[in-house]
Amino acid sequence: PYANICETCDNYVTAPEFRDTLTDQLADVQALRTDAECRGWTDEAARHDRVAHALTDHLQRLDR
């Protein structure tokens, strides 16, 4: 459901109609980060953390 999105790209732009999708994706990425941390996969956890921060930033921009 998140095909072709580059959430961490500086050129990525979203719109209010995608808020629910971004919120769902953030929840998924946070769960994946937690799973990676539990498995000791530090690089994978860090990657998910970067995406989670980017999604959070995008959602905050939509609230402005």
VMD Tcl script that builds the backbone (N, CA, C; Angstrom):
set m [mol new atoms 192]
animate dup $m
set s [atomselect $m all]
$s set {name element resname resid chain x y z} {
  {N N PRO 1 A 0.795 -1.216 0.000}
  {CA C PRO 1 A 0.000 0.000 0.000}
  {C C PRO 1 A 0.834 1.276 0.000}
  {N N TYR 2 A 2.145 1.170 0.182}
  {CA C TYR 2 A 2.988 2.363 0.239}
  {C C TYR 2 A 3.958 2.402 -0.934}
  {N N ALA 3 A 3.561 1.849 -2.044}
  {CA C ALA 3 A 4.451 1.720 -3.188}
  {C C ALA 3 A 4.914 3.075 -3.705}
  {N N ASN 4 A 6.187 3.101 -4.088}
  {CA C ASN 4 A 6.775 4.258 -4.764}
  {C C ASN 4 A 6.833 5.526 -3.920}
  {N N ILE 5 A 6.848 5.381 -2.616}
  {CA C ILE 5 A 6.974 6.556 -1.751}
  {C C ILE 5 A 8.404 6.628 -1.246}
  {N N CYS 6 A 8.985 7.795 -1.331}
  {CA C CYS 6 A 10.326 8.014 -0.784}
  {C C CYS 6 A 10.185 8.996 0.371}
  {N N GLU 7 A 9.750 8.478 1.512}
  {CA C GLU 7 A 9.401 9.326 2.648}
  {C C GLU 7 A 10.558 10.158 3.158}
  {N N THR 8 A 11.764 9.678 2.999}
  {CA C THR 8 A 12.915 10.392 3.542}
  {C C THR 8 A 13.563 11.331 2.525}
  {N N CYS 9 A 13.039 11.387 1.328}
  {CA C CYS 9 A 13.572 12.263 0.284}
  {C C CYS 9 A 13.196 13.716 0.580}
  {N N ASP 10 A 14.135 14.626 0.415}
  {CA C ASP 10 A 13.869 16.047 0.648}
  {C C ASP 10 A 12.803 16.607 -0.294}
  {N N ASN 11 A 12.594 15.961 -1.421}
  {CA C ASN 11 A 11.625 16.440 -2.400}
  {C C ASN 11 A 10.235 15.844 -2.218}
  {N N TYR 12 A 10.074 14.966 -1.236}
  {CA C TYR 12 A 8.779 14.325 -1.004}
  {C C TYR 12 A 7.766 15.355 -0.516}
  {N N VAL 13 A 6.595 15.353 -1.133}
  {CA C VAL 13 A 5.512 16.257 -0.761}
  {C C VAL 13 A 4.250 15.419 -0.596}
  {N N THR 14 A 3.486 15.712 0.443}
  {CA C THR 14 A 2.232 15.008 0.656}
  {C C THR 14 A 1.096 16.018 0.720}
  {N N ALA 15 A -0.099 15.530 0.979}
  {CA C ALA 15 A -1.277 16.395 1.042}
  {C C ALA 15 A -2.214 15.870 2.129}
  {N N PRO 16 A -3.109 16.717 2.623}
  {CA C PRO 16 A -3.995 16.314 3.717}
  {C C PRO 16 A -4.797 15.040 3.450}
  {N N GLU 17 A -5.149 14.786 2.214}
  {CA C GLU 17 A -5.946 13.590 1.922}
  {C C GLU 17 A -5.169 12.290 2.153}
  {N N PHE 18 A -3.858 12.383 2.355}
  {CA C PHE 18 A -3.043 11.194 2.607}
  {C C PHE 18 A -2.684 11.024 4.082}
  {N N ARG 19 A -3.256 11.863 4.949}
  {CA C ARG 19 A -2.950 11.808 6.382}
  {C C ARG 19 A -3.196 10.408 6.964}
  {N N ASP 20 A -4.342 9.803 6.656}
  {CA C ASP 20 A -4.652 8.482 7.214}
  {C C ASP 20 A -3.646 7.427 6.756}
  {N N THR 21 A -3.260 7.483 5.498}
  {CA C THR 21 A -2.275 6.532 4.981}
  {C C THR 21 A -0.932 6.724 5.661}
  {N N LEU 22 A -0.518 7.968 5.824}
  {CA C LEU 22 A 0.756 8.244 6.499}
  {C C LEU 22 A 0.712 7.808 7.962}
  {N N THR 23 A -0.414 8.024 8.615}
  {CA C THR 23 A -0.571 7.608 10.010}
  {C C THR 23 A -0.488 6.089 10.126}
  {N N ASP 24 A -1.156 5.382 9.219}
  {CA C ASP 24 A -1.084 3.914 9.212}
  {C C ASP 24 A 0.335 3.439 8.938}
  {N N GLN 25 A 0.988 4.085 7.992}
  {CA C GLN 25 A 2.356 3.701 7.661}
  {C C GLN 25 A 3.284 3.947 8.842}
  {N N LEU 26 A 3.089 5.045 9.558}
  {CA C LEU 26 A 3.907 5.333 10.733}
  {C C LEU 26 A 3.744 4.234 11.781}
  {N N ALA 27 A 2.522 3.802 12.021}
  {CA C ALA 27 A 2.290 2.721 12.986}
  {C C ALA 27 A 3.000 1.442 12.546}
  {N N ASP 28 A 2.933 1.125 11.258}
  {CA C ASP 28 A 3.611 -0.069 10.737}
  {C C ASP 28 A 5.123 0.029 10.919}
  {N N VAL 29 A 5.682 1.181 10.584}
  {CA C VAL 29 A 7.134 1.371 10.675}
  {C C VAL 29 A 7.592 1.318 12.130}
  {N N GLN 30 A 6.794 1.864 13.034}
  {CA C GLN 30 A 7.150 1.805 14.453}
  {C C GLN 30 A 7.138 0.365 14.958}
  {N N ALA 31 A 6.173 -0.426 14.506}
  {CA C ALA 31 A 6.125 -1.842 14.888}
  {C C ALA 31 A 7.326 -2.591 14.317}
  {N N LEU 32 A 7.686 -2.291 13.082}
  {CA C LEU 32 A 8.856 -2.928 12.473}
  {C C LEU 32 A 10.136 -2.537 13.200}
  {N N ARG 33 A 10.232 -1.275 13.616}
  {CA C ARG 33 A 11.399 -0.819 14.366}
  {C C ARG 33 A 11.511 -1.576 15.688}
  {N N THR 34 A 10.405 -1.705 16.391}
  {CA C THR 34 A 10.400 -2.424 17.665}
  {C C THR 34 A 10.807 -3.875 17.468}
  {N N ASP 35 A 10.287 -4.508 16.431}
  {CA C ASP 35 A 10.640 -5.896 16.137}
  {C C ASP 35 A 12.127 -6.020 15.838}
  {N N ALA 36 A 12.647 -5.107 15.038}
  {CA C ALA 36 A 14.074 -5.146 14.702}
  {C C ALA 36 A 14.933 -4.952 15.948}
  {N N GLU 37 A 14.521 -4.051 16.823}
  {CA C GLU 37 A 15.268 -3.838 18.071}
  {C C GLU 37 A 15.279 -5.107 18.919}
  {N N CYS 38 A 14.129 -5.768 19.018}
  {CA C CYS 38 A 14.029 -7.004 19.814}
  {C C CYS 38 A 14.915 -8.112 19.252}
  {N N ARG 39 A 15.127 -8.104 17.946}
  {CA C ARG 39 A 15.948 -9.131 17.303}
  {C C ARG 39 A 17.429 -8.754 17.271}
  {N N GLY 40 A 17.734 -7.543 17.739}
  {CA C GLY 40 A 19.121 -7.102 17.730}
  {C C GLY 40 A 19.599 -6.618 16.374}
  {N N TRP 41 A 18.684 -6.297 15.501}
  {CA C TRP 41 A 19.019 -5.829 14.154}
  {C C TRP 41 A 19.155 -4.303 14.187}
  {N N THR 42 A 20.274 -3.825 14.646}
  {CA C THR 42 A 20.435 -2.389 14.882}
  {C C THR 42 A 20.358 -1.551 13.601}
  {N N ASP 43 A 20.949 -2.032 12.521}
  {CA C ASP 43 A 20.890 -1.270 11.265}
  {C C ASP 43 A 19.455 -1.172 10.750}
  {N N GLU 44 A 18.733 -2.277 10.831}
  {CA C GLU 44 A 17.336 -2.293 10.386}
  {C C GLU 44 A 16.486 -1.381 11.276}
  {N N ALA 45 A 16.707 -1.428 12.567}
  {CA C ALA 45 A 15.973 -0.561 13.495}
  {C C ALA 45 A 16.262 0.905 13.190}
  {N N ALA 46 A 17.509 1.226 12.893}
  {CA C ALA 46 A 17.883 2.606 12.574}
  {C C ALA 46 A 17.209 3.070 11.285}
  {N N ARG 47 A 17.120 2.187 10.306}
  {CA C ARG 47 A 16.450 2.535 9.045}
  {C C ARG 47 A 14.979 2.846 9.303}
  {N N HIS 48 A 14.322 1.986 10.074}
  {CA C HIS 48 A 12.914 2.222 10.396}
  {C C HIS 48 A 12.748 3.503 11.209}
  {N N ASP 49 A 13.705 3.784 12.067}
  {CA C ASP 49 A 13.649 5.001 12.870}
  {C C ASP 49 A 13.719 6.244 11.982}
  {N N ARG 50 A 14.585 6.217 10.974}
  {CA C ARG 50 A 14.689 7.354 10.042}
  {C C ARG 50 A 13.365 7.571 9.303}
  {N N VAL 51 A 12.749 6.477 8.860}
  {CA C VAL 51 A 11.472 6.595 8.152}
  {C C VAL 51 A 10.388 7.112 9.100}
  {N N ALA 52 A 10.376 6.612 10.338}
  {CA C ALA 52 A 9.383 7.065 11.318}
  {C C ALA 52 A 9.521 8.562 11.579}
  {N N HIS 53 A 10.744 9.040 11.709}
  {CA C HIS 53 A 10.959 10.477 11.924}
  {C C HIS 53 A 10.483 11.283 10.713}
  {N N ALA 54 A 10.759 10.783 9.524}
  {CA C ALA 54 A 10.319 11.488 8.316}
  {C C ALA 54 A 8.794 11.541 8.248}
  {N N LEU 55 A 8.147 10.421 8.531}
  {CA C LEU 55 A 6.683 10.398 8.507}
  {C C LEU 55 A 6.100 11.344 9.554}
  {N N THR 56 A 6.698 11.359 10.728}
  {CA C THR 56 A 6.247 12.270 11.785}
  {C C THR 56 A 6.383 13.718 11.327}
  {N N ASP 57 A 7.494 14.038 10.697}
  {CA C ASP 57 A 7.696 15.398 10.175}
  {C C ASP 57 A 6.643 15.753 9.128}
  {N N HIS 58 A 6.356 14.822 8.220}
  {CA C HIS 58 A 5.346 15.074 7.187}
  {C C HIS 58 A 3.981 15.316 7.824}
  {N N LEU 59 A 3.629 14.510 8.814}
  {CA C LEU 59 A 2.340 14.679 9.490}
  {C C LEU 59 A 2.280 16.014 10.235}
  {N N GLN 60 A 3.369 16.407 10.852}
  {CA C GLN 60 A 3.391 17.695 11.557}
  {C C GLN 60 A 3.236 18.856 10.585}
  {N N ARG 61 A 3.845 18.748 9.411}
  {CA C ARG 61 A 3.694 19.806 8.405}
  {C C ARG 61 A 2.238 19.921 7.942}
  {N N LEU 62 A 1.543 18.790 7.881}
  {CA C LEU 62 A 0.137 18.830 7.481}
  {C C LEU 62 A -0.721 19.544 8.524}
  {N N ASP 63 A -0.272 19.547 9.768}
  {CA C ASP 63 A -1.033 20.185 10.848}
  {C C ASP 63 A -0.835 21.694 10.908}
  {N N ARG 64 A 0.099 22.212 10.158}
  {CA C ARG 64 A 0.360 23.667 10.195}
  {C C ARG 64 A -0.673 24.441 9.420}
}
mol reanalyze $m
mol bondsrecalc $m
mol representation Tube
mol addrep $m
